[in-house]
Each structure stands twice: as C-alpha cells, then as structure tokens.
C-alpha cells in the first residue's frame, strides 16, 4: 500500500472497524458491510480532491466513479434498492464499476497485454467451470451474462497486474483486483453450482472488502514520484 496521509489513515481505520464488525455480525445485520462501503466512497473522493496533475486527477476520478457505482451494487444486493432481480442489478452495477477501474488504468499507463491475456484465460477457464458447466440453477442468458462479468473482472485484474509490473507501487491495486475476482467466483459457486461451505460468507467478505480498499487506496500511488 502506498503512503497515506493522516486523514486517509483515519478513514481506513474506520473501514477496518466496520470490516471486523461486519464479520462479527455476519448473520444478524448487513449495515456494517454497507457502512464500510460508504466509508470507502468517502475515502476515494477524498483522494480525488487531493489529486493535482492531470493523470492523477483522471485516474482518481475513474476509481472514485467505480467505487461509487460499487456502493449502488451493494445496496441492490442488500435489498435496500428495489430491483426485479437483485443479482442482475448488482452484477450490472459492479460491471460498470469495473469498466471505470479498467479505464482508470489504461488511461494512466500503457496496457500490459501479456498480463491481461493471462488473466483473461484464467478468468475464462474458472468462469466456464463455475458458471457454464454447473447445474441449471439459473437461465442460460443469466449464466452467459455471468461469464461475461467474470471476464470483465479478469480484465481488471489483468490491466492492474500489468500496471503493477511497470510501477510496483500499484501492487496493491493488482492484489485488490485479483481478490475481487476470487470473491465473485465464490458467489458464483453458490448461485450457479449450489456449492457452499461453512465459512463461505466470511471468506467472501474477507476478499471483497479488502479488494475494494486496495483499489481505492491505489489513488495515493499516483501521488508518489
């Protein structure tokens, strides 16, 4: 993680508290998880305000837009916002968020095509076995859409890894993007393959929450020489 200023660390501390509270109240309340996402939205827009040169402003703006749309996805998944299908609405919101994340990276530095292709192959294989070759728990159109969403997340991991290979300060971004893909595949195991294990929800939260935080704090990498 790149160096943060005091105010940013205070927001990170609030996020950690809510992350742990969300783990403690996993079965009884969803508000700590939503509150932690809200804290990250505040943190990401704070980072945007700090950005000065054009490349940093552009990168921070796209990351902030992606995290903000991600909060909307969280609200759909928690049934706070109405939708005929909360899974589809959440997937669309998160997908738009990842388009913003990818745009942030590709407008900041040259694309690492090898890393992107490798992650795309990994995402395609995992998505195929988890989503397409699973039992018929969801309609074919939903399963194909979920595979496309998985490939989008793999693309985020790919371009983030390519950036991290060029500039190691962005290693946290690459780890965060990879964790987001892992979290998505765990959710897909439940939705599309009906496979669940006792600590699954905890593991999803411990990959999804830190994934968001690492992506958000990557803004501070653009402030370093």
MARTIZA-738849 format. One record per residue (C-alpha): residue in three letters; residue number from 0; x, y, z. Coordinates in Angstrom, 1 decimal. Each point is the difference from the previous one (the first is absolute). Example, Ala and Ser with C-alpha at 12.3 -4.5 7.8 and 13.67 -1.06 7.14 Angstrom:
// MARTIZA-738849
<pt><aa>ALA</aa><i>0</i><xx>12.3</xx><yy>-4.5</yy><zz>7.8</zz></pt>
<pt><aa>SER</aa><i>1</i><xx>1.4</xx><yy>3.4</yy><zz>-0.7</zz></pt>
// end
This chain:
// MARTIZA-738849
<pt><aa>UNK</aa><i>0</i><xx>0.0</xx><yy>0.0</yy><zz>0.0</zz></pt>
<pt><aa>UNK</aa><i>1</i><xx>1.4</xx><yy>3.5</yy><zz>-0.9</zz></pt>
<pt><aa>UNK</aa><i>2</i><xx>0.5</xx><yy>2.6</yy><zz>2.8</zz></pt>
<pt><aa>UNK</aa><i>3</i><xx>-3.2</xx><yy>1.6</yy><zz>1.2</zz></pt>
<pt><aa>UNK</aa><i>4</i><xx>-0.6</xx><yy>3.3</yy><zz>1.8</zz></pt>
<pt><aa>UNK</aa><i>5</i><xx>-1.5</xx><yy>0.1</yy><zz>3.5</zz></pt>
<pt><aa>UNK</aa><i>6</i><xx>-3.5</xx><yy>0.7</yy><zz>-1.1</zz></pt>
<pt><aa>UNK</aa><i>7</i><xx>0.1</xx><yy>-2.9</yy><zz>-2.4</zz></pt>
<pt><aa>UNK</aa><i>8</i><xx>1.3</xx><yy>-2.3</yy><zz>2.7</zz></pt>
<pt><aa>UNK</aa><i>9</i><xx>-2.9</xx><yy>1.1</yy><zz>2.3</zz></pt>
<pt><aa>UNK</aa><i>10</i><xx>-2.5</xx><yy>-1.0</yy><zz>-2.7</zz></pt>
<pt><aa>UNK</aa><i>11</i><xx>1.9</xx><yy>-3.3</yy><zz>-0.5</zz></pt>
<pt><aa>UNK</aa><i>12</i><xx>-0.2</xx><yy>-0.6</yy><zz>3.7</zz></pt>
<pt><aa>UNK</aa><i>13</i><xx>-3.8</xx><yy>0.5</yy><zz>-0.1</zz></pt>
<pt><aa>UNK</aa><i>14</i><xx>-0.2</xx><yy>-2.4</yy><zz>-2.9</zz></pt>
<pt><aa>UNK</aa><i>15</i><xx>2.0</xx><yy>-2.7</yy><zz>1.9</zz></pt>
<pt><aa>UNK</aa><i>16</i><xx>-2.3</xx><yy>0.4</yy><zz>3.0</zz></pt>
<pt><aa>UNK</aa><i>17</i><xx>-3.1</xx><yy>-0.4</yy><zz>-2.1</zz></pt>
<pt><aa>UNK</aa><i>18</i><xx>1.6</xx><yy>-3.0</yy><zz>-1.8</zz></pt>
<pt><aa>UNK</aa><i>19</i><xx>0.5</xx><yy>-1.8</yy><zz>3.3</zz></pt>
<pt><aa>UNK</aa><i>20</i><xx>-3.4</xx><yy>1.0</yy><zz>1.2</zz></pt>
<pt><aa>UNK</aa><i>21</i><xx>-1.5</xx><yy>-1.4</yy><zz>-3.2</zz></pt>
<pt><aa>UNK</aa><i>22</i><xx>1.8</xx><yy>-3.3</yy><zz>0.7</zz></pt>
<pt><aa>UNK</aa><i>23</i><xx>-1.3</xx><yy>0.0</yy><zz>3.6</zz></pt>
<pt><aa>UNK</aa><i>24</i><xx>-3.6</xx><yy>0.7</yy><zz>-1.2</zz></pt>
<pt><aa>UNK</aa><i>25</i><xx>0.1</xx><yy>-2.0</yy><zz>-3.2</zz></pt>
<pt><aa>UNK</aa><i>26</i><xx>-3.2</xx><yy>-1.9</yy><zz>0.8</zz></pt>
<pt><aa>UNK</aa><i>27</i><xx>-2.0</xx><yy>2.8</yy><zz>1.7</zz></pt>
<pt><aa>UNK</aa><i>28</i><xx>0.6</xx><yy>3.3</yy><zz>-1.9</zz></pt>
<pt><aa>UNK</aa><i>29</i><xx>1.2</xx><yy>1.3</yy><zz>-3.3</zz></pt>
<pt><aa>UNK</aa><i>30</i><xx>0.3</xx><yy>3.6</yy><zz>0.9</zz></pt>
<pt><aa>UNK</aa><i>31</i><xx>3.7</xx><yy>-0.2</yy><zz>1.1</zz></pt>
<pt><aa>UNK</aa><i>32</i><xx>0.9</xx><yy>-1.3</yy><zz>-3.5</zz></pt>
<pt><aa>UNK</aa><i>33</i><xx>-1.9</xx><yy>2.8</yy><zz>-1.7</zz></pt>
<pt><aa>UNK</aa><i>34</i><xx>1.5</xx><yy>2.5</yy><zz>2.3</zz></pt>
<pt><aa>UNK</aa><i>35</i><xx>3.5</xx><yy>-1.2</yy><zz>-0.8</zz></pt>
<pt><aa>UNK</aa><i>36</i><xx>-0.7</xx><yy>0.5</yy><zz>-3.7</zz></pt>
<pt><aa>UNK</aa><i>37</i><xx>-1.3</xx><yy>3.5</yy><zz>0.7</zz></pt>
<pt><aa>UNK</aa><i>38</i><xx>3.2</xx><yy>0.8</yy><zz>2.0</zz></pt>
<pt><aa>UNK</aa><i>39</i><xx>2.0</xx><yy>-1.1</yy><zz>-3.1</zz></pt>
<pt><aa>UNK</aa><i>40</i><xx>-2.1</xx><yy>2.2</yy><zz>-2.2</zz></pt>
<pt><aa>UNK</aa><i>41</i><xx>0.9</xx><yy>3.0</yy><zz>2.3</zz></pt>
<pt><aa>UNK</aa><i>42</i><xx>3.7</xx><yy>-1.1</yy><zz>0.0</zz></pt>
<pt><aa>UNK</aa><i>43</i><xx>0.1</xx><yy>-0.3</yy><zz>-3.8</zz></pt>
<pt><aa>UNK</aa><i>44</i><xx>-1.5</xx><yy>3.4</yy><zz>-0.6</zz></pt>
<pt><aa>UNK</aa><i>45</i><xx>2.4</xx><yy>1.5</yy><zz>2.6</zz></pt>
<pt><aa>UNK</aa><i>46</i><xx>2.8</xx><yy>-1.5</yy><zz>-2.1</zz></pt>
<pt><aa>UNK</aa><i>47</i><xx>-1.5</xx><yy>1.6</yy><zz>-3.1</zz></pt>
<pt><aa>UNK</aa><i>48</i><xx>0.0</xx><yy>3.4</yy><zz>1.7</zz></pt>
<pt><aa>UNK</aa><i>49</i><xx>3.7</xx><yy>-0.4</yy><zz>0.8</zz></pt>
<pt><aa>UNK</aa><i>50</i><xx>1.0</xx><yy>-0.8</yy><zz>-3.6</zz></pt>
<pt><aa>UNK</aa><i>51</i><xx>1.8</xx><yy>2.8</yy><zz>-1.8</zz></pt>
<pt><aa>UNK</aa><i>52</i><xx>1.6</xx><yy>-0.9</yy><zz>-3.3</zz></pt>
<pt><aa>UNK</aa><i>53</i><xx>-2.3</xx><yy>-1.0</yy><zz>-2.9</zz></pt>
<pt><aa>UNK</aa><i>54</i><xx>1.0</xx><yy>-3.7</yy><zz>0.0</zz></pt>
<pt><aa>UNK</aa><i>55</i><xx>-0.6</xx><yy>-0.4</yy><zz>3.7</zz></pt>
<pt><aa>UNK</aa><i>56</i><xx>-3.4</xx><yy>1.9</yy><zz>-0.2</zz></pt>
<pt><aa>UNK</aa><i>57</i><xx>-1.1</xx><yy>-2.2</yy><zz>-2.9</zz></pt>
<pt><aa>UNK</aa><i>58</i><xx>1.0</xx><yy>-3.2</yy><zz>1.8</zz></pt>
<pt><aa>UNK</aa><i>59</i><xx>-1.5</xx><yy>1.0</yy><zz>3.3</zz></pt>
<pt><aa>UNK</aa><i>60</i><xx>-3.3</xx><yy>1.1</yy><zz>-1.7</zz></pt>
<pt><aa>UNK</aa><i>61</i><xx>-0.5</xx><yy>-3.3</yy><zz>-1.7</zz></pt>
<pt><aa>UNK</aa><i>62</i><xx>0.8</xx><yy>-2.0</yy><zz>3.1</zz></pt>
<pt><aa>UNK</aa><i>63</i><xx>-2.4</xx><yy>2.2</yy><zz>2.0</zz></pt>
<pt><aa>UNK</aa><i>64</i><xx>-2.7</xx><yy>-0.5</yy><zz>-2.5</zz></pt>
<pt><aa>UNK</aa><i>65</i><xx>0.6</xx><yy>-3.7</yy><zz>0.1</zz></pt>
<pt><aa>UNK</aa><i>66</i><xx>-0.2</xx><yy>-0.2</yy><zz>3.7</zz></pt>
<pt><aa>UNK</aa><i>67</i><xx>-3.1</xx><yy>2.1</yy><zz>0.1</zz></pt>
<pt><aa>UNK</aa><i>68</i><xx>-1.8</xx><yy>-2.2</yy><zz>-2.5</zz></pt>
<pt><aa>UNK</aa><i>69</i><xx>1.2</xx><yy>-3.0</yy><zz>2.1</zz></pt>
<pt><aa>UNK</aa><i>70</i><xx>-1.8</xx><yy>1.4</yy><zz>3.0</zz></pt>
<pt><aa>UNK</aa><i>71</i><xx>-3.2</xx><yy>0.1</yy><zz>-2.1</zz></pt>
<pt><aa>UNK</aa><i>72</i><xx>0.6</xx><yy>-3.7</yy><zz>-0.7</zz></pt>
<pt><aa>UNK</aa><i>73</i><xx>0.4</xx><yy>-0.7</yy><zz>3.7</zz></pt>
<pt><aa>UNK</aa><i>74</i><xx>-3.4</xx><yy>1.7</yy><zz>0.6</zz></pt>
<pt><aa>UNK</aa><i>75</i><xx>-1.6</xx><yy>-2.2</yy><zz>-2.6</zz></pt>
<pt><aa>UNK</aa><i>76</i><xx>1.5</xx><yy>-3.1</yy><zz>1.4</zz></pt>
<pt><aa>UNK</aa><i>77</i><xx>-1.1</xx><yy>1.0</yy><zz>3.5</zz></pt>
<pt><aa>UNK</aa><i>78</i><xx>-3.6</xx><yy>0.6</yy><zz>-1.3</zz></pt>
<pt><aa>UNK</aa><i>79</i><xx>0.2</xx><yy>3.6</yy><zz>1.1</zz></pt>
<pt><aa>UNK</aa><i>80</i><xx>-0.7</xx><yy>1.1</yy><zz>-3.6</zz></pt>
<pt><aa>UNK</aa><i>81</i><xx>-2.9</xx><yy>-1.7</yy><zz>-1.8</zz></pt>
<pt><aa>UNK</aa><i>82</i><xx>0.6</xx><yy>-2.2</yy><zz>-3.1</zz></pt>
<pt><aa>UNK</aa><i>83</i><xx>-1.8</xx><yy>-2.9</yy><zz>-1.7</zz></pt>
<pt><aa>UNK</aa><i>84</i><xx>3.3</xx><yy>-2.0</yy><zz>0.3</zz></pt>
<pt><aa>UNK</aa><i>85</i><xx>2.5</xx><yy>1.3</yy><zz>2.6</zz></pt>
<pt><aa>UNK</aa><i>86</i><xx>2.7</xx><yy>-2.3</yy><zz>-1.4</zz></pt>
<pt><aa>UNK</aa><i>87</i><xx>-0.4</xx><yy>1.4</yy><zz>-3.5</zz></pt>
<pt><aa>UNK</aa><i>88</i><xx>-0.2</xx><yy>3.6</yy><zz>1.2</zz></pt>
<pt><aa>UNK</aa><i>89</i><xx>3.0</xx><yy>-0.5</yy><zz>2.3</zz></pt>
<pt><aa>UNK</aa><i>90</i><xx>2.0</xx><yy>-1.6</yy><zz>-2.8</zz></pt>
<pt><aa>UNK</aa><i>91</i><xx>-0.8</xx><yy>2.9</yy><zz>-2.4</zz></pt>
<pt><aa>UNK</aa><i>92</i><xx>1.1</xx><yy>2.5</yy><zz>2.6</zz></pt>
<pt><aa>UNK</aa><i>93</i><xx>3.2</xx><yy>-1.8</yy><zz>0.9</zz></pt>
<pt><aa>UNK</aa><i>94</i><xx>0.7</xx><yy>-0.5</yy><zz>-3.7</zz></pt>
<pt><aa>UNK</aa><i>95</i><xx>-0.3</xx><yy>3.7</yy><zz>-0.7</zz></pt>
<pt><aa>UNK</aa><i>96</i><xx>2.3</xx><yy>0.6</yy><zz>2.9</zz></pt>
<pt><aa>UNK</aa><i>97</i><xx>2.6</xx><yy>-2.3</yy><zz>-1.4</zz></pt>
<pt><aa>UNK</aa><i>98</i><xx>-0.2</xx><yy>1.8</yy><zz>-3.4</zz></pt>
<pt><aa>UNK</aa><i>99</i><xx>0.9</xx><yy>3.2</yy><zz>1.9</zz></pt>
<pt><aa>UNK</aa><i>100</i><xx>2.9</xx><yy>-1.9</yy><zz>1.7</zz></pt>
<pt><aa>UNK</aa><i>101</i><xx>1.3</xx><yy>-1.2</yy><zz>-3.3</zz></pt>
<pt><aa>UNK</aa><i>102</i><xx>-0.3</xx><yy>3.4</yy><zz>-1.5</zz></pt>
<pt><aa>UNK</aa><i>103</i><xx>2.0</xx><yy>1.5</yy><zz>2.9</zz></pt>
<pt><aa>UNK</aa><i>104</i><xx>2.9</xx><yy>-2.4</yy><zz>-0.6</zz></pt>
<pt><aa>UNK</aa><i>105</i><xx>0.1</xx><yy>0.2</yy><zz>-3.8</zz></pt>
<pt><aa>UNK</aa><i>106</i><xx>-0.1</xx><yy>3.8</yy><zz>-0.1</zz></pt>
<pt><aa>UNK</aa><i>107</i><xx>2.8</xx><yy>0.2</yy><zz>2.6</zz></pt>
<pt><aa>UNK</aa><i>108</i><xx>2.6</xx><yy>-2.4</yy><zz>-1.5</zz></pt>
<pt><aa>UNK</aa><i>109</i><xx>0.5</xx><yy>-2.2</yy><zz>-3.0</zz></pt>
<pt><aa>UNK</aa><i>110</i><xx>-1.9</xx><yy>-3.3</yy><zz>0.2</zz></pt>
<pt><aa>UNK</aa><i>111</i><xx>2.0</xx><yy>-3.1</yy><zz>1.0</zz></pt>
<pt><aa>UNK</aa><i>112</i><xx>-1.5</xx><yy>-2.3</yy><zz>-2.7</zz></pt>
<pt><aa>UNK</aa><i>113</i><xx>1.7</xx><yy>-3.2</yy><zz>1.1</zz></pt>
<pt><aa>UNK</aa><i>114</i><xx>-1.3</xx><yy>0.4</yy><zz>3.6</zz></pt>
<pt><aa>UNK</aa><i>115</i><xx>-3.5</xx><yy>0.8</yy><zz>-1.3</zz></pt>
<pt><aa>UNK</aa><i>116</i><xx>-0.1</xx><yy>-3.0</yy><zz>-2.3</zz></pt>
<pt><aa>UNK</aa><i>117</i><xx>1.2</xx><yy>-2.3</yy><zz>2.8</zz></pt>
<pt><aa>UNK</aa><i>118</i><xx>-2.7</xx><yy>1.2</yy><zz>2.4</zz></pt>
<pt><aa>UNK</aa><i>119</i><xx>-2.6</xx><yy>-0.2</yy><zz>-2.8</zz></pt>
<pt><aa>UNK</aa><i>120</i><xx>0.9</xx><yy>-3.6</yy><zz>-0.5</zz></pt>
<pt><aa>UNK</aa><i>121</i><xx>-0.1</xx><yy>-0.7</yy><zz>3.7</zz></pt>
<pt><aa>UNK</aa><i>122</i><xx>-3.4</xx><yy>1.8</yy><zz>0.4</zz></pt>
<pt><aa>UNK</aa><i>123</i><xx>-1.4</xx><yy>-1.8</yy><zz>-3.0</zz></pt>
<pt><aa>UNK</aa><i>124</i><xx>0.9</xx><yy>-3.5</yy><zz>1.2</zz></pt>
<pt><aa>UNK</aa><i>125</i><xx>-1.2</xx><yy>0.6</yy><zz>3.5</zz></pt>
<pt><aa>UNK</aa><i>126</i><xx>-3.1</xx><yy>1.7</yy><zz>-1.2</zz></pt>
<pt><aa>UNK</aa><i>127</i><xx>-0.8</xx><yy>-2.9</yy><zz>-2.3</zz></pt>
<pt><aa>UNK</aa><i>128</i><xx>0.4</xx><yy>-2.6</yy><zz>2.7</zz></pt>
<pt><aa>UNK</aa><i>129</i><xx>-1.9</xx><yy>1.9</yy><zz>2.6</zz></pt>
<pt><aa>UNK</aa><i>130</i><xx>-2.8</xx><yy>1.7</yy><zz>-2.1</zz></pt>
<pt><aa>UNK</aa><i>131</i><xx>-0.5</xx><yy>-1.8</yy><zz>-3.3</zz></pt>
<pt><aa>UNK</aa><i>132</i><xx>0.7</xx><yy>-3.6</yy><zz>0.9</zz></pt>
<pt><aa>UNK</aa><i>133</i><xx>-2.0</xx><yy>0.2</yy><zz>3.3</zz></pt>
<pt><aa>UNK</aa><i>134</i><xx>-3.4</xx><yy>-1.3</yy><zz>0.6</zz></pt>
<pt><aa>UNK</aa><i>135</i><xx>-3.0</xx><yy>1.8</yy><zz>-1.6</zz></pt>
<pt><aa>UNK</aa><i>136</i><xx>-0.8</xx><yy>2.2</yy><zz>3.0</zz></pt>
<pt><aa>UNK</aa><i>137</i><xx>-0.1</xx><yy>3.2</yy><zz>-2.1</zz></pt>
<pt><aa>UNK</aa><i>138</i><xx>-1.4</xx><yy>0.6</yy><zz>-3.5</zz></pt>
<pt><aa>UNK</aa><i>139</i><xx>2.6</xx><yy>-0.2</yy><zz>-2.9</zz></pt>
<pt><aa>UNK</aa><i>140</i><xx>-0.1</xx><yy>3.7</yy><zz>-0.6</zz></pt>
<pt><aa>UNK</aa><i>141</i><xx>0.9</xx><yy>0.8</yy><zz>3.6</zz></pt>
<pt><aa>UNK</aa><i>142</i><xx>2.8</xx><yy>-2.6</yy><zz>0.0</zz></pt>
<pt><aa>UNK</aa><i>143</i><xx>1.5</xx><yy>1.5</yy><zz>-3.2</zz></pt>
<pt><aa>UNK</aa><i>144</i><xx>-0.3</xx><yy>3.5</yy><zz>1.4</zz></pt>
<pt><aa>UNK</aa><i>145</i><xx>1.8</xx><yy>-1.2</yy><zz>3.2</zz></pt>
<pt><aa>UNK</aa><i>146</i><xx>2.8</xx><yy>-1.5</yy><zz>-2.1</zz></pt>
<pt><aa>UNK</aa><i>147</i><xx>0.4</xx><yy>3.4</yy><zz>-1.8</zz></pt>
<pt><aa>UNK</aa><i>148</i><xx>0.0</xx><yy>1.7</yy><zz>3.4</zz></pt>
<pt><aa>UNK</aa><i>149</i><xx>2.7</xx><yy>-2.4</yy><zz>1.2</zz></pt>
<pt><aa>UNK</aa><i>150</i><xx>2.1</xx><yy>0.8</yy><zz>-3.1</zz></pt>
<pt><aa>UNK</aa><i>151</i><xx>-0.4</xx><yy>3.7</yy><zz>0.8</zz></pt>
<pt><aa>UNK</aa><i>152</i><xx>1.3</xx><yy>-0.5</yy><zz>3.5</zz></pt>
<pt><aa>UNK</aa><i>153</i><xx>2.9</xx><yy>-2.0</yy><zz>-1.4</zz></pt>
<pt><aa>UNK</aa><i>154</i><xx>0.7</xx><yy>2.9</yy><zz>-2.3</zz></pt>
<pt><aa>UNK</aa><i>155</i><xx>0.2</xx><yy>2.3</yy><zz>2.9</zz></pt>
<pt><aa>UNK</aa><i>156</i><xx>2.5</xx><yy>-2.4</yy><zz>1.7</zz></pt>
<pt><aa>UNK</aa><i>157</i><xx>2.0</xx><yy>-0.2</yy><zz>-3.3</zz></pt>
<pt><aa>UNK</aa><i>158</i><xx>0.4</xx><yy>3.7</yy><zz>-0.6</zz></pt>
<pt><aa>UNK</aa><i>159</i><xx>0.7</xx><yy>0.6</yy><zz>3.7</zz></pt>
<pt><aa>UNK</aa><i>160</i><xx>2.7</xx><yy>-2.7</yy><zz>0.0</zz></pt>
<pt><aa>UNK</aa><i>161</i><xx>1.5</xx><yy>1.5</yy><zz>-3.1</zz></pt>
<pt><aa>UNK</aa><i>162</i><xx>0.1</xx><yy>3.5</yy><zz>1.7</zz></pt>
<pt><aa>UNK</aa><i>163</i><xx>1.5</xx><yy>-1.6</yy><zz>3.2</zz></pt>
<pt><aa>UNK</aa><i>164</i><xx>2.8</xx><yy>-1.6</yy><zz>-2.1</zz></pt>
<pt><aa>UNK</aa><i>165</i><xx>0.8</xx><yy>3.4</yy><zz>-1.4</zz></pt>
<pt><aa>UNK</aa><i>166</i><xx>-0.3</xx><yy>1.9</yy><zz>3.3</zz></pt>
<pt><aa>UNK</aa><i>167</i><xx>0.2</xx><yy>-2.2</yy><zz>3.1</zz></pt>
<pt><aa>UNK</aa><i>168</i><xx>-1.8</xx><yy>2.7</yy><zz>2.1</zz></pt>
<pt><aa>UNK</aa><i>169</i><xx>-3.2</xx><yy>-1.3</yy><zz>-1.7</zz></pt>
<pt><aa>UNK</aa><i>170</i><xx>0.5</xx><yy>-3.5</yy><zz>1.4</zz></pt>
<pt><aa>UNK</aa><i>171</i><xx>-2.9</xx><yy>0.5</yy><zz>2.4</zz></pt>
<pt><aa>UNK</aa><i>172</i><xx>-2.3</xx><yy>0.8</yy><zz>-2.9</zz></pt>
<pt><aa>UNK</aa><i>173</i><xx>1.0</xx><yy>-3.3</yy><zz>-1.7</zz></pt>
<pt><aa>UNK</aa><i>174</i><xx>-0.7</xx><yy>-1.9</yy><zz>3.2</zz></pt>
<pt><aa>UNK</aa><i>175</i><xx>-3.3</xx><yy>1.7</yy><zz>0.5</zz></pt>
<pt><aa>UNK</aa><i>176</i><xx>-1.2</xx><yy>-0.7</yy><zz>-3.5</zz></pt>
<pt><aa>UNK</aa><i>177</i><xx>1.0</xx><yy>-3.7</yy><zz>0.4</zz></pt>
<pt><aa>UNK</aa><i>178</i><xx>-1.8</xx><yy>-0.2</yy><zz>3.3</zz></pt>
<pt><aa>UNK</aa><i>179</i><xx>-3.1</xx><yy>1.5</yy><zz>-1.6</zz></pt>
<pt><aa>UNK</aa><i>180</i><xx>0.0</xx><yy>-2.8</yy><zz>-2.6</zz></pt>
<pt><aa>UNK</aa><i>181</i><xx>0.4</xx><yy>-2.7</yy><zz>2.7</zz></pt>
<pt><aa>UNK</aa><i>182</i><xx>-2.9</xx><yy>1.5</yy><zz>1.9</zz></pt>
<pt><aa>UNK</aa><i>183</i><xx>-2.2</xx><yy>0.0</yy><zz>-3.1</zz></pt>
<pt><aa>UNK</aa><i>184</i><xx>0.9</xx><yy>-3.7</yy><zz>-0.7</zz></pt>
<pt><aa>UNK</aa><i>185</i><xx>-1.0</xx><yy>-1.0</yy><zz>3.5</zz></pt>
<pt><aa>UNK</aa><i>186</i><xx>-3.3</xx><yy>1.7</yy><zz>-0.4</zz></pt>
<pt><aa>UNK</aa><i>187</i><xx>-0.5</xx><yy>-1.7</yy><zz>-3.4</zz></pt>
<pt><aa>UNK</aa><i>188</i><xx>0.7</xx><yy>-3.4</yy><zz>1.7</zz></pt>
<pt><aa>UNK</aa><i>189</i><xx>-3.1</xx><yy>0.6</yy><zz>2.1</zz></pt>
<pt><aa>UNK</aa><i>190</i><xx>-2.2</xx><yy>1.6</yy><zz>-2.6</zz></pt>
<pt><aa>UNK</aa><i>191</i><xx>0.8</xx><yy>-2.3</yy><zz>-3.0</zz></pt>
<pt><aa>UNK</aa><i>192</i><xx>1.4</xx><yy>-3.2</yy><zz>1.5</zz></pt>
<pt><aa>UNK</aa><i>193</i><xx>-1.8</xx><yy>-0.2</yy><zz>3.4</zz></pt>
<pt><aa>UNK</aa><i>194</i><xx>3.3</xx><yy>-0.6</yy><zz>1.7</zz></pt>
<pt><aa>UNK</aa><i>195</i><xx>0.5</xx><yy>1.5</yy><zz>3.4</zz></pt>
<pt><aa>UNK</aa><i>196</i><xx>2.3</xx><yy>-0.7</yy><zz>2.9</zz></pt>
<pt><aa>UNK</aa><i>197</i><xx>-0.3</xx><yy>1.2</yy><zz>3.7</zz></pt>
<pt><aa>UNK</aa><i>198</i><xx>2.3</xx><yy>3.0</yy><zz>-0.2</zz></pt>
<pt><aa>UNK</aa><i>199</i><xx>-1.0</xx><yy>1.1</yy><zz>-3.6</zz></pt>
<pt><aa>UNK</aa><i>200</i><xx>-1.7</xx><yy>3.3</yy><zz>1.0</zz></pt>
<pt><aa>UNK</aa><i>201</i><xx>3.0</xx><yy>0.9</yy><zz>2.2</zz></pt>
<pt><aa>UNK</aa><i>202</i><xx>2.4</xx><yy>-0.7</yy><zz>-2.8</zz></pt>
<pt><aa>UNK</aa><i>203</i><xx>-2.0</xx><yy>2.0</yy><zz>-2.5</zz></pt>
<pt><aa>UNK</aa><i>204</i><xx>0.0</xx><yy>3.0</yy><zz>2.4</zz></pt>
<pt><aa>UNK</aa><i>205</i><xx>3.7</xx><yy>-0.4</yy><zz>0.7</zz></pt>
<pt><aa>UNK</aa><i>206</i><xx>0.8</xx><yy>0.1</yy><zz>-3.7</zz></pt>
<pt><aa>UNK</aa><i>207</i><xx>-2.6</xx><yy>2.6</yy><zz>-1.2</zz></pt>
<pt><aa>UNK</aa><i>208</i><xx>0.5</xx><yy>2.6</yy><zz>2.7</zz></pt>
<pt><aa>UNK</aa><i>209</i><xx>3.9</xx><yy>0.1</yy><zz>-0.2</zz></pt>
<pt><aa>UNK</aa><i>210</i><xx>-0.3</xx><yy>-0.1</yy><zz>-3.8</zz></pt>
<pt><aa>UNK</aa><i>211</i><xx>-1.9</xx><yy>3.3</yy><zz>0.0</zz></pt>
<pt><aa>UNK</aa><i>212</i><xx>2.3</xx><yy>1.6</yy><zz>2.5</zz></pt>
<pt><aa>UNK</aa><i>213</i><xx>3.1</xx><yy>-0.9</yy><zz>-2.0</zz></pt>
<pt><aa>UNK</aa><i>214</i><xx>-1.5</xx><yy>1.3</yy><zz>-3.2</zz></pt>
<pt><aa>UNK</aa><i>215</i><xx>-1.0</xx><yy>3.3</yy><zz>1.7</zz></pt>
<pt><aa>UNK</aa><i>216</i><xx>3.4</xx><yy>0.6</yy><zz>1.7</zz></pt>
<pt><aa>UNK</aa><i>217</i><xx>1.8</xx><yy>-0.5</yy><zz>-3.3</zz></pt>
<pt><aa>UNK</aa><i>218</i><xx>-0.9</xx><yy>3.6</yy><zz>-0.6</zz></pt>
<pt><aa>UNK</aa><i>219</i><xx>2.8</xx><yy>1.0</yy><zz>2.4</zz></pt>
<pt><aa>UNK</aa><i>220</i><xx>2.5</xx><yy>-1.9</yy><zz>-2.3</zz></pt>
<pt><aa>UNK</aa><i>221</i><xx>-0.5</xx><yy>2.8</yy><zz>-2.6</zz></pt>
<pt><aa>UNK</aa><i>222</i><xx>1.2</xx><yy>2.6</yy><zz>2.5</zz></pt>
<pt><aa>UNK</aa><i>223</i><xx>3.4</xx><yy>-1.7</yy><zz>0.4</zz></pt>
<pt><aa>UNK</aa><i>224</i><xx>3.1</xx><yy>0.9</yy><zz>-2.1</zz></pt>
// end
